[in-house]
Amino acid sequence: MDVYPFILDLGPLEITGYGIMMMVGFLAGGWLMSLELRRQGLREDYAAEITIAAVIGGVIGAKLWYVALTRDLDALLSRGGLVWYGGLIGGSIAVVLNGWRLRVPIRWTAHIVAPALAAAYALGRVGCFLVNDDYGVPTSLPWGMRFRQGLPPSTADNMHSLFGIPVPAGVDPSTVMAVHPTQIYETLAMLVAFAILWRLRKKEWGTGALFGVYLMFAGIERFLVEFVRAKDDRFLGPFTIAQLTSLILVAVGALVWSRLRNESSVDPGDYLKGRQASPVANPSTAK
């Protein structure tokens, strides 16, 4: 199957499938968070606060991570060059700082965002597919796809020169090879993760334990898919830098879940309850 980029050319404005799905992912995540806040009887505005912080921090973090890996400073001003782990870290920092500003306990923020993160990531990977980016290694499976205008095109020459993937002798360098659609693999995997997290959110665990489950899902999914992705950052045999990061995510997630699942729930705070935060009394004037 030949797959081509999805681009809407509106004169001076060019809209890519990635941009569309990124927007859809953030909107869907915000909607899911608002549903959970409504179920808990808490202020739904916090979903919009989280979404805005995640957009700003996520894009900045994804860009900076990409530049750190490639040392390509021009990528800061380009439309591409976004790395998910950088986005996760940057977005997380921005969301935590915003919660701190509003005096929302971090464990409540973690609980609210867990299922939404899985759904948003699944939708974002559809965007990668629509721009023909982040595909896998060559395959002869029936669902293998050829990205003739990919980023970069999945030619035999690119497989060998950019990703260090062996190409059978005699294959013309310009041959467009069928590869694993790893973007679709990740979308399907994280939709399953979202469905499980959405059900688990009602369990009587300690506040924030659900975020640990999300981290484990995200780390395991990425660790496995990296084996069939076309990558040039393998540092130990078949293992990539992303897989090392994935193992750290799984370990952190397991720790968070084991520590918090039997803990008592924490108070959501005045902001989430829909009240203004109580002013702190001045010790010098308090009686």
Secondary structure, DSSP 8 states (H G I E B T S, - for coil): -EE---EEEETTEEEEHHHHHHHHHHHHHHHHHHHHHHHTT--THHHHHHHHHHHHHHHHHHHHHHHHHH--GGGGGSS----HHHHHHHHHHHHHHHHHHHT--HHHHHHHHHHHHHHHHHHHHHHHHHTT-S-B-B--STT-EEETT-SS--BHHHHHHTT-----TT--TT-B-EE--HHHHHHHHHHHHHHHHHHHTTS---TTHHHHHHHHHHHHHHHHHGGGB--S-EEETTEEHHHHHHHHHHHHHHHHHHHHTTS------TTTTTS-------TTT--
